């Protein structure tokens, strides 16, 4: 049988997994999705094994990226765990693994990113925050807020910017409320955390917005909105420090006869202060030295 001309891809059925990988690596960018699909049409365990083996020895950025994106599309936990391991180990191309899990786009892929953000180094925390924001994945918001600070408690501007990528303030509020994977307490706590990062919710009046939503007919059950509203109210109003002035009782001077300031300052606090302390006996050499000094001074 005559071989196909150079540069013309052979039929997928005639290609081995290794041939498919070679075609994936050499294909121009426009043809990468086609060869990725051909690999994904292999039995899942075969495709996972081939891609994992190639990723483990890949040192070329383009090859690594194509392998990672193909792995993220495999419907198996082993493929996702392979990418997660690259992030945990802070591989030089770990940010590509983050983008691959974002590209996978399934709840399992995005949950894996949420799971990884806590132990990831700062550069990967930022990459994961951006990935979850681009996917507008609400379950990622509480975790991103928790890791949005440096060790000195100052906000990380890069993560704060990533939070703004979730959308406008009202859209972020709706995103949290409409995601039933988050309970009312978690939603309220996340809203409070977002308010502590001013650029995210800006001037949105959260409590009036929640009360409005509780009164309107929406796709979110009224009971859920009311529970979120009550939890938010408890966190921001009932637990807020009192703004009234300190009690005047604490500042009022004790009653008694008027005294001049000098008398008050010099007055002993108790009768014991008026008693003279008995002089401690001096050692014999101190007494002898004092006696000699008195003789020399002529006082004796």
Order of alpha helices (4+ residues) and beta strands (2+ residues): alpha-alpha-alpha-alpha-alpha-alpha-alpha-alpha-alpha-alpha-alpha-alpha-alpha-alpha-alpha-alpha-alpha-alpha
